[in-house]
Amino acid sequence: MNVIRYTGLALWSAIASIAVQGAAGADTAAPARIERMDAALDAIIAPGTTIERVATGFKFTEGPMWREGRLWFSDLRDNKVYAVNRSGKVELLIEHAGGLDPFPADSYLGSNAMATDKDGSVLLIQQGGRKIVRLDAQLNPTALLDRYQGKKLNSPNDLVFAPDGSLWFTDPPFGLSRMDKDPAKELSFNAVYRYANGRLEAMIKDLPLPNGLAFSPDGKTLYVANFGPERFVNAYDVGTDGAVSNARALIEYTSDERRPGGPDGLKVDSAGNVWTTGPGGIRIITPRGKVLGQLLLPEVAANLAFAEQGKVAYITATSSIYKLALRTSGSMPLYQR
């Protein structure tokens, strides 16, 4: 298999060009569509379902979370957190969300993923600030995690609560201008971490650019997207206290995949199917690695979140938020509000 690869600054240039293409080159008036590659997709998405654009006009949307009847999401390049309701009404929730002041104009250093914690508070990743913060009732941040064994985290990207209540997150160097070669990088690896009982552990340390992550409904399988140099989604067996083993590729993107986008955010539905961003949009893949279909968008898809008790999927693309109705419910986060 000829897997697409980037190295060094070429990878960073590719990431930037993908985002710029999504922001400036995409025809957002073009319709999004569903490509069925297997009849089994009909049990997940009803034939005739359309993908609706809910809101637009943003710079780079990411980190979606369904909360109190609205979709919360980050705009990395605009350094803000917004919420949009079912009818498309947008509200600005947080300015200066990325933890940097001043904020480099149009950089990708704003906030990213977020999740509701057990106590109902929100955990937010500050990509520029290189930490995970907890938001109080007034949405003011307090640092929760910013170091591993005394060294500054690279720039946390995505996070999820496992069924056992532990918090997992990825830590690629996207928030550093020279990535792995940046002098501000203190850790020699880009890890997938587990945080439980006040202890932070690096569970996976051999992925070049770990990005999105999610668990199977039973918590026995962890999926992690790797953005590059080789682009793939791995599956891992999860054992006692989060120990991972038996790494294997769920999907690999070959050099034929020339459409913009890559393995970024991912989620798992209640049947165990993996919904992962990739070139051109979102792939829907069985746990055995069979691609059932694709959600093809006119701009780069960065992430997605399930909502409305799992009956709706929301997609954060470059400048827009999209949604579609589901037959098979998506797995909702462990903690909700």
Secondary structure, DSSP 8 states (H G I E B T S, - for coil): --B----HHHHHHHHHHHHHIIIII--TTS--EEEESSGGGGGTS-TT---EEEEE--S-EEEEEEETTEEEEEETTTTEEEEE-TT--EEEEEESTTS-SS--TT-S-SEEEEEE-TTS-EEEEETTTTEEEEE-TT--EEEEE-EETTEE------EEE-TTS-EEEE--STTSTTGGG-TT---SS--EEEEETTEEEEEE---SSEEEEEE-TTSSEEEEEE-SSS-EEEEEEE-GGG-EEEEEEEEE-BTT--SS--S--EEEBTTS-EEEEETTEEEEE-TTS-EEEEEE-SS-EEEEEEETTTTEEEEEESSEEEEEE-SS-B---SS--
